[in-house]
Amino acid sequence: MRETQNKTYGFLAYDFIGVEKELNEMAVTGWQLESIGAHFWTYRKTEPNQFKYCVTYVPDASIHNPEPTPHQSSLEDLCESAGWQKVANWNQMQIFASKNPDAPPIDTDANVLLDITTRSICKRNIPIYVALLLFFAIILTFKLMNIPSANAEAIVRADFFTELIPDIICIFFALSYIFNFLLWRRRSKKSIEVNDTCADCNLHYVIQAVESIILIAFSVLFVILKCNIKGWGTLEMTFYPFVAGFFFLFMFYLSKFFRFIGASKIVNMILTFIGSAFLSLFLSSICSAIFMALGILITS
């Protein structure tokens, strides 16, 4: 029988209820969380029902910090005295486990838990999506300032409006995340008033699934229109998803490397961003060139 297993999840960063539920269900079947990586959560085989899990947040925690922040250390000491041991962290999310089934919850006030969760998401996730929203909104604005005249050739106008689709996709992606989080926060406030607990994220995963379908549909539409207008040899648009994918991949591993060698938070953030940008652009250029070459070979 295998001693470890890896699982990948699509948890929303504020879904501490879902995370706790999944970890406790895994513990019932005899699997203990060992670590959280870039893509997988690693579990180790143990005795069933041996652990109970609890999740909280530390807003000033960061993957770029070489050492735990004072707030993290203070929380860990406080939790240890109550029977909770730190197991792992996922950005600002802190995961604790206890062998005592009657261990008291770490956060007894739902309003406090909602507040620290909100501050954690607003410190890391929301600024990223706001920056993404503003960046592509500016690009879209400049593009709209150069709309071809009504007398322009139909193919020129079609190509112009097709080029707007990637910007619209990115804007929709950013807005959907922000909307989903604000909706969860509003639902949690109402839930606390009635049930003294934050709202779960079941509804928000449904919303996220619908949004994903819309994004995929727009992406497919863009590829079809673009290739119909200029031919399959113009698959240079594969450059953009490659950049995004490689960038986030390198962000995790470079940050982990600089944290390992003891770089300060600021140095870590700067070098991680520059290194990720350079490497993602370099590798994306190679991958896009390969796709374009394949497109030309297919149509030749």
BELZI-V829022 format. One record per pair of residues at least 24 apart in sequence whose ideal C-beta (glycine too) atoms are under 7 Angstrom apart, sorted by sequence separation. I is the first residue (numbers start at 1). J is the second residue. If there is no record, write none. Layout:
BEGIN
I;J
I;J
END
This chain:
BEGIN
27;51
140;164
143;167
180;204
27;52
250;275
251;276
5;31
27;53
250;276
79;106
140;167
180;207
24;52
61;89
63;91
92;120
139;167
180;208
24;53
247;276
250;279
23;53
54;84
247;277
250;280
8;39
61;92
136;167
140;171
8;40
9;41
92;124
7;40
20;53
59;92
91;124
246;279
247;280
6;40
7;41
20;54
58;92
136;170
137;171
246;280
20;55
57;92
136;171
176;211
6;42
7;43
19;55
57;93
58;94
57;94
243;280
246;283
4;42
5;43
55;93
56;94
132;170
133;171
243;281
246;284
4;43
16;55
4;44
55;95
3;44
133;174
243;284
3;45
53;95
54;96
132;174
133;175
173;215
242;284
53;96
172;215
1;45
53;97
52;97
129;174
239;284
242;287
51;97
52;98
169;215
242;288
51;98
51;99
129;177
50;99
52;101
129;178
169;218
238;287
239;288
56;106
168;218
169;219
238;288
52;103
54;105
56;107
36;88
54;106
126;178
236;288
35;88
165;218
238;291
33;87
36;90
33;88
126;181
165;221
166;222
235;291
236;292
56;113
59;116
165;222
235;292
57;116
233;292
57;117
59;119
121;181
162;222
235;295
59;120
33;95
233;295
57;120
162;225
232;295
233;296
59;123
162;226
232;298
233;299
118;185
162;229
232;299
231;299
159;229
158;229
114;188
155;229
166;240
16;93
13;91
114;192
111;192
110;192
114;198
113;198
110;196
110;197
110;198
16;117
14;117
14;121
13;121
13;125
14;181
14;184
17;198
18;200
17;200
18;201
17;201
15;201
12;201
64;255
12;204
63;255
66;259
64;259
66;262
66;263
66;264
65;265
64;265
62;265
64;268
64;269
64;272
38;252
38;253
END
